[in-house]
């Protein structure tokens, strides 16, 4: 198991339109764009395999997402797609790649 650090900024661009149509606005239901950044490191790694290698890796991805609730409940889901860039750091070299992130999350908001 390897922990990671995450940060995400969001801009909800259609909340006023949803409100004008009388649609569900609970828990920020609406469309948004975001910028996600994530760092995977070899700090605090938990493993049962000796000499396992967790690479230091940084990813960044602009995303298009939407968030909805199931009726008037606190249960909801988010779906998103984007384009990202990842850099993996080693002692002697670094490796970078382009990727397409997909997010799908079910949640319960307190």
N, C-alpha and C positions, 0 to 999 in steps of 0.2 A: 504494500500500500504506500503510495507516495502522495503527500498532500500538495496542494497548489494554492497560490494566491490569485484572486480574481478581482477585477474592477470593471464596472460597466456604467456608462452614461447613457441616458435615454432622453429622447425628445418625442413626446406624444403629439402627433400632428393633426388628429381629427377629433379631439374631444368636444370642441364646440359644435361640430356638425352632428355628432352622436347625440349631444344634449338637445339640439334643436329638433331632431327627429323623434325624441322621446325614447331613445334606446337605453339599455342598461349601462350605467356608468359606474357601478359598484367596483371598488378596488382597481380603478383606472382601466376598465375594459376599453380597449381601443387599439388603433394601429400606432406603431412607433418605430423609429429608427434608433439604432444604438451603436456604440463603439465598445467592443469587448476587448479586454486585455487580460492575459493569463500567464502566470509564471509557474512552471513546474521545476522543482529543484530537488536536489538530493539531501535536503535537510529533513530531519525527522522521518526518515524512511523506515517502514516496518516491513521486514521480509524474513522468510524462513530459508531463503537460498543464500548461501555464502557467496560473496563477491558479486552480488547482483549490481548491475549498472543502471542507475537512473540518471539520464542526461539532464543537464540544465537546459531548459527550453523556454522561450518566450514566444507567445502568439498574440497577434492583434487582428481584429476582424470587424469591419463595418457590417451591420446586419439590418435586415428589414424583418419586422416581427408584428404579430398581433396577439393580443391578450383578451380572453373572454371568460366570463363566469357561467356556471351552469345555473340558469334561472336567477333567483334572488339569494342563492346560497353562497357560502364562502369557498366552495370548491370551484376551481378554475383550471384553465390550461393556457399555455403560451406556445406559439409555433414561430420559428424564425429560420431564415436562410441568409447567407451572405457570401463574402469573398474574403479570404484571410491570407496572412503571411506568417510563417513560422521560422524561427531561427533556433537551432540546437547548438549549444556550445560544448566543445571538448577542450582538453588541455592543448592539443596541437592544431586543431582546426575547428571550423564551424560549418554547419550545413543549413541551408535554407530551402524552403519550398512554399509553393502556393497551394492552398487547399480551399474547399468549399464546406464551411461549417453548416450543419443542420441542428437545430434545437427543437426539442419537443418536451414540454414539462407539464405535469399535472401537479396541482398544489392545493393546499388548504390554508387560507389566510386567516389568522387570528384577529 
